[in-house]
Amino acid sequence: MSAPAKPVRIQKVLFRQVRRPMKTLFATALGRKKAAVSVLVTVVLEDGSRGTGEVPTSFVLPHETPEAIKAILREARAFFAGVPYDDCGGRFDAFRARHARFHMTLAGLEVAIFRAALACRGVGEHAYWGQSLRRLETDITISFQPDRDVLADWLGRITRAGFKTYKVKVSGKVDDDIAFITFIRDFLAVRVPDFVIRLDGNQGYTARTYVRMLRALEKTRVPIELFEQPLARDDFAGLKRLAGAGEVPMILDETVFDARACRRVIDDHLAAGVNIKIAKSGIAESAAILRMARGAGLKLMIGCMTETMVGLSAGINLAAGTGSFDYIDLDSIHLIHQHDRGGPIRIEGPCYSME
């Protein structure tokens, strides 16, 4: 009988900060920025296998600053050193309990461990998730931009690039938002046949202003495919009052960081669907949310933060591998200045092709 294989242990946790200028101002109801700042984290196993994840910074979790992220990753160096990669579950849960508020830091670290484990086993990420699709088409973000010249410039660039689905960030101010959406609709109408508009409230509305917004949209007759996270993430009473309001499906993003939150959405009938982001939920929780939401018949959206291809590729692999998502919102690489390729993923306008 052969001896059992020696466990492969984690040897190093490395990290570095990166900054990428945005191609256009990124503005939501929560804030504005001209550059994307992330911390890349790499886990190295003792056999040389390695995996890299990304911890973006976001208006949604302002306490996850680069300095705070790096402090936690310094702690992770000692915490995970010498731990077998295939025996990290309990250890990672303990580390999560220490830093429960740092969702993106934990997610980036988990992706790095996950990818190092796949590399050690010789398994591709797309194959791990099932290889259901070889091609994905993403939408593109239009940030709230009062300057119509700047807005028209961005619209011209993304329409020429071939995008057909547009996710519009709105401010929460109904009159301003209606004027903004109408301008975009009129611009697209003469340039893009069969365009699709999605809206993202980024928690900028109240239940009252959201109802007013829905009524105003009906009057404009602008077709809206979905409305993402109009209310504050923890406004459960407001979300419950709005259940079934209007004909536009509501998709929840910031409300759902883990499977427990997804269960509440399902049990209380709070929305038509959920937006899964590996950057906020990590690998295990994203997979759990996916299974739970799909089992309950919810619509599934996959999204991203302002990530480089390091982080974005995790979402691309999950979406293409499972083939489970109704809405693809994986556009961050088109918002920042970076290379037009990410390993085995080829970027072709709004599409990603898996090699």
C-alpha positions in Angstrom: 0.0 0.0 0.0 1.4 3.4 -1.0 1.9 6.0 1.6 -0.7 8.8 1.7 0.2 11.9 -0.2 2.0 14.5 1.9 -0.3 17.6 2.4 0.8 20.7 0.4 1.0 23.6 2.8 0.6 27.3 2.4 4.1 28.9 2.4 3.6 32.6 1.7 0.9 35.3 1.5 2.1 38.2 -0.6 0.3 41.5 -1.5 0.8 44.8 -3.3 -1.3 47.8 -4.0 -2.3 48.8 -7.5 -3.9 52.0 -8.9 -5.5 52.3 -12.3 -7.0 55.5 -13.7 -10.6 55.3 -14.9 -11.5 55.9 -18.5 -14.4 58.1 -17.4 -15.5 59.5 -14.0 -17.1 56.7 -12.0 -20.0 58.1 -10.1 -22.9 56.6 -8.1 -25.3 57.7 -5.4 -22.6 56.9 -2.9 -19.6 58.7 -4.3 -17.3 59.6 -7.2 -13.8 58.5 -8.2 -11.3 58.9 -11.1 -9.1 55.9 -10.3 -9.5 52.3 -9.1 -7.4 51.3 -6.2 -7.0 47.6 -5.2 -4.7 45.3 -3.3 -3.6 42.1 -5.1 -3.0 39.2 -2.8 -1.0 36.1 -3.8 -0.9 32.8 -1.9 2.1 30.6 -2.6 2.1 26.9 -1.7 5.3 25.0 -0.8 5.3 23.1 -4.1 5.4 26.5 -6.0 1.8 26.6 -7.0 0.2 30.0 -6.6 -3.0 31.9 -6.9 -3.9 35.6 -6.9 -7.0 37.4 -5.8 -8.0 41.0 -5.7 -9.3 43.2 -3.0 -10.9 46.3 -4.5 -11.9 49.4 -2.6 -15.5 50.6 -2.8 -17.9 53.3 -1.7 -20.1 50.5 -0.4 -17.5 49.4 2.3 -15.5 52.6 3.0 -13.8 51.1 6.0 -11.9 48.7 3.7 -9.1 51.2 2.9 -5.9 50.0 1.3 -4.2 50.4 4.7 -6.8 48.4 6.6 -6.7 45.7 3.9 -3.0 45.3 4.0 -3.0 45.2 7.8 -5.4 42.2 7.7 -3.3 40.5 5.0 -0.2 40.9 7.2 -2.0 39.1 9.9 -3.0 36.4 7.4 0.6 35.6 6.6 1.2 34.2 10.1 -2.4 32.8 10.5 -2.2 30.6 7.4 1.5 29.8 7.2 2.0 26.0 7.2 -1.7 25.2 6.9 -2.5 22.5 4.2 -4.4 24.2 1.4 -7.0 21.5 1.4 -7.6 21.8 5.1 -8.2 25.6 5.2 -12.0 25.6 5.7 -12.1 25.8 9.5 -9.1 28.0 9.6 -10.6 30.4 7.1 -13.9 30.5 9.1 -11.9 31.4 12.2 -10.1 34.2 10.3 -13.5 35.4 8.9 -14.9 35.6 12.5 -12.0 37.9 13.5 -12.7 40.3 10.6 -16.4 39.9 9.8 -16.8 43.4 8.5 -14.0 43.1 5.9 -16.0 41.2 3.3 -13.8 42.2 0.3 -10.5 41.5 2.0 -11.7 38.0 3.0 -13.1 37.4 -0.5 -9.8 38.4 -2.2 -7.8 36.2 0.1 -10.2 33.3 -0.4 -9.9 33.6 -4.2 -6.1 33.5 -3.9 -6.3 30.3 -1.8 -8.8 28.8 -4.1 -6.7 29.5 -7.2 -3.5 28.2 -5.6 -5.4 24.9 -4.8 -6.6 24.6 -8.4 -3.1 25.2 -9.7 -1.8 22.5 -7.3 -4.4 20.0 -8.6 -3.9 21.0 -12.2 -7.6 22.1 -12.6 -8.6 25.1 -14.7 -11.0 27.6 -13.1 -13.5 27.5 -15.9 -13.5 23.7 -15.8 -14.0 23.7 -12.0 -17.3 25.6 -12.5 -18.5 23.3 -15.3 -17.5 24.8 -18.6 -21.1 25.5 -19.6 -20.4 28.5 -21.8 -17.5 29.6 -24.0 -18.7 33.1 -24.5 -20.3 35.8 -22.4 -21.6 39.3 -23.3 -21.5 42.0 -20.6 -23.3 45.2 -20.2 -21.4 48.5 -19.7 -21.8 51.1 -16.9 -22.9 54.7 -17.5 -22.1 56.7 -14.4 -24.3 59.5 -13.3 -22.8 62.5 -15.1 -24.5 65.9 -15.1 -22.0 67.2 -17.8 -23.8 66.3 -21.0 -20.6 66.8 -23.1 -18.6 64.3 -20.9 -21.6 61.9 -21.0 -21.9 62.1 -24.8 -18.2 61.4 -25.2 -18.5 58.2 -23.0 -21.7 57.1 -24.8 -20.0 57.6 -28.1 -17.0 55.5 -27.1 -19.0 52.6 -25.7 -21.6 52.5 -28.5 -18.7 52.4 -31.1 -17.2 49.5 -29.1 -20.4 47.4 -29.8 -22.1 47.4 -26.4 -25.9 46.9 -26.5 -26.8 46.7 -22.8 -26.3 49.7 -20.6 -26.4 49.8 -16.8 -27.2 53.4 -15.8 -26.1 54.6 -12.4 -28.8 57.0 -11.0 -28.5 59.5 -8.2 -31.7 59.0 -6.2 -33.0 62.5 -7.2 -36.0 61.6 -9.4 -36.2 64.7 -11.6 -32.4 64.6 -12.3 -32.5 60.9 -13.0 -35.4 61.1 -15.4 -33.6 63.8 -17.4 -30.4 61.8 -17.3 -32.1 58.6 -18.5 -34.1 60.4 -21.2 -30.9 61.9 -22.6 -29.3 58.5 -22.7 -32.4 56.9 -24.3 -32.4 59.6 -27.0 -28.7 59.2 -27.7 -28.9 55.4 -28.0 -32.1 55.4 -30.1 -30.3 56.8 -33.2 -27.2 54.7 -32.8 -27.9 51.2 -31.3 -30.8 49.0 -32.6 -32.5 47.1 -29.8 -30.5 48.6 -26.9 -31.3 47.6 -23.3 -31.2 49.9 -20.3 -30.8 48.7 -16.7 -30.8 51.0 -13.7 -28.7 50.9 -10.6 -29.8 53.0 -7.6 -26.8 52.2 -5.4 -29.1 52.6 -2.3 -29.9 56.2 -3.3 -33.7 56.0 -3.0 -36.3 55.8 -0.2 -39.4 53.7 -0.6 -41.3 56.9 -1.3 -39.0 58.3 -3.9 -38.6 54.9 -5.6 -42.4 54.7 -6.2 -42.3 58.2 -7.6 -39.4 57.2 -9.8 -41.3 54.2 -11.2 -44.3 56.3 -12.0 -42.1 58.9 -13.8 -40.5 56.1 -15.8 -43.9 54.9 -16.9 -44.6 58.3 -18.3 -41.4 58.5 -20.2 -42.0 55.0 -21.7 -38.3 54.3 -21.5 -38.1 50.5 -21.4 -36.1 49.3 -18.2 -35.0 45.7 -17.9 -34.3 45.8 -14.2 -33.7 48.2 -11.2 -30.8 47.2 -9.0 -30.6 48.1 -5.3 -32.8 51.2 -5.1 -33.0 51.3 -1.3 -30.5 51.2 1.5 -29.1 47.7 2.0 -30.8 47.2 5.4 -34.1 48.9 4.7 -36.0 45.6 4.9 -39.3 47.3 5.8 -39.1 49.5 2.7 -38.1 46.5 0.5 -41.1 44.6 1.8 -43.5 47.4 1.2 -42.2 47.7 -2.4 -42.6 44.0 -3.2 -44.4 43.8 -6.5 -44.4 47.6 -7.0 -44.3 48.4 -10.7 -43.4 46.1 -13.6 -39.6 46.6 -13.4 -37.9 43.6 -11.6 -35.8 44.6 -8.6 -32.4 43.0 -8.1 -30.7 43.3 -4.8 -26.9 43.7 -4.5 -25.6 45.4 -1.4 -28.4 43.7 0.7 -27.0 40.2 -0.1 -23.4 39.6 1.0 -24.0 36.0 2.1 -26.4 33.1 1.9 -28.1 34.1 5.2 -29.1 37.4 3.6 -30.2 35.6 0.5 -32.5 33.4 2.6 -34.1 36.5 4.1 -34.7 37.9 0.6 -36.4 34.6 -0.4 -38.5 34.1 2.7 -39.7 37.7 2.8 -40.2 38.0 -0.9 -38.1 41.1 -1.1 -37.0 41.1 -4.7 -37.1 39.4 -8.1 -33.4 38.5 -8.0 -30.0 39.0 -6.5 -26.6 40.2 -7.7 -23.7 37.9 -6.9 -20.2 39.4 -6.7 -17.2 37.3 -5.8 -15.5 40.5 -4.7 -18.0 41.0 -1.9 -18.9 37.3 -1.0 -15.9 35.2 -2.0 -16.0 31.7 -3.5 -18.0 29.6 -1.0 -20.7 32.1 -0.2 -21.1 33.1 -3.9 -21.7 29.4 -4.7 -24.1 29.0 -1.8 -26.1 32.1 -2.8 -26.2 30.9 -6.4 -27.6 27.5 -5.4 -30.1 29.0 -3.0 -31.4 31.7 -5.3 -31.6 29.4 -8.3 -33.5 26.8 -6.2 -36.0 29.5 -5.2 -36.5 30.7 -8.8 -34.9 34.1 -8.3 -33.2 35.9 -11.2 -29.5 35.8 -11.1 -27.1 38.7 -11.9 -23.4 38.6 -11.7 -21.5 41.8 -11.0 -18.2 43.3 -10.1 -16.5 46.1 -8.4 -13.9 48.4 -10.1 -11.5 45.5 -10.4 -8.7 44.7 -12.7 -8.7 41.5 -14.7 -7.3 39.6 -11.7 -10.5 40.0 -9.8 -12.9 40.3 -12.7 -11.8 36.9 -14.2 -13.1 35.1 -11.1 -16.6 36.3 -11.9 -16.2 35.6 -15.6 -15.1 32.0 -14.9 -18.1 31.5 -12.5 -20.6 32.9 -15.0 -19.3 31.0 -18.0 -18.6 27.9 -16.0 -22.0 27.5 -14.5 -24.1 29.2 -17.3 -26.5 30.1 -14.5 -26.9 33.9 -14.8 -29.7 35.9 -16.4 -27.8 39.2 -16.3 -24.1 39.7 -16.9 -22.5 42.9 -15.4 -18.8 42.2 -15.6 -17.5 45.4 -17.2 -14.9 46.8 -14.9 -12.0 46.1 -17.4 -13.7 48.5 -19.8 -13.8 51.2 -17.2 -10.1 51.3 -16.3 -6.9 51.6 -18.3 -5.4 48.1 -18.5 -4.4 45.4 -20.9 -7.1 43.9 -23.2 -6.5 40.3 -22.2 -6.7 38.2 -19.1 -4.8 34.9 -19.3 -7.0 32.4 -21.1 -9.9 34.9 -21.4 -10.0 36.8 -24.6 -11.7 40.2 -24.7 -13.6 41.0 -27.9 -15.6 44.2 -27.5 -18.4 43.5 -25.0 -17.8 39.7 -25.1 -15.4 37.4 -23.3 -14.3 34.2 -25.0 -12.9 31.3 -22.9 -9.9 29.5 -24.5 
